[in-house]
Amino acid sequence: MTKKQRFGFFFNRIRADALAALFDSQELQDGFHGTHEQHAFVMSVDIRGSTDLMLKARTAEAFALFITTLCNDFQMIVKDCYGVFDKFTGDGILAFFPEFFTGKDAGFFAVSAAHRCHMAFEKHYKANRTSFKAIPTDAGLGIGIDYGPLRIIPVADGLTVVGEPVVYACRMGGAPAKKTFLNQMAYEQVNSRIAAHCSINEADTPFKHESRMLCYDTILREQDYKPELPAWALNTSQHATPDVAQEPKQNVQSNKPSVDGDRDKRVGVGEKG
């Protein structure tokens, strides 16, 4: 099997410069294809009230285009933040940020990706009002993030992640619209490294088949934090610096994501869909 065949799963799931580094790095290859656990942040993005939005769409085609375009934007955001896009979930996405790949600031990049996804939804939803017969003002994303050991395993012709962080990130993804909820393990990591650059407030959320659980409502709010790049990214020759608030652009690679201070401005808080 050629390298191209072995790493075909990654072609649309990581940055182009990361793919080049993966081809040349045995350490990265072992991280993705090894048999041991890896510590990672997992991000689950869910479009809250997606069923209601579907019912209010003018046509099925318009709704499908809305969801597809939006999730493609999410995919670009994850890749730009040095994450790995895992899969579409029908009304959202699942992504992960393994420390061996994303680096020591994997927590920052996960929270930054969540922040950008909220912004992308707000902009895309406003731009596509003509796709709907009525416009719910409480539509938005519920995003959940957790951290811990997980396994990266082969499934069919690709890879996916399994482990408790995946389960709890998905459950946290049931957050109210326009909210990002961190589970305890993710909170501890983020709080220890970038607490000064986030607004973090305690909240709680119901878990399916469990009681209500403590979570941490988190917003990235400062613009002066300079994240530590993954080791492989420091060796790349081209460096662009897009603003995190910009829409994701095809064929643009950034090694220095930044944080716009205005990005924590949210349109009100909606209820669950």
RAURBEL-V476314 format. One record per helix or strand. SS is the DSSP state (H for helix, E for strand). FROM is the first residue (numbers start at 1). TO is the last residue. If there is no record, write none. Layout:
SS&FROM&TO  SS&FROM&TO
//
This chain:
H&3&6  H&8&10  H&16&24  H&26&33  E&38&48  H&50&56  E&57&57  H&60&80  E&84&88  E&92&98  H&99&102  H&106&127  H&129&131  E&132&132  E&140&155  E&158&162  H&164&172  E&179&182  H&184&197  E&198&206  E&212&220  H&231&235  H&261&264
//
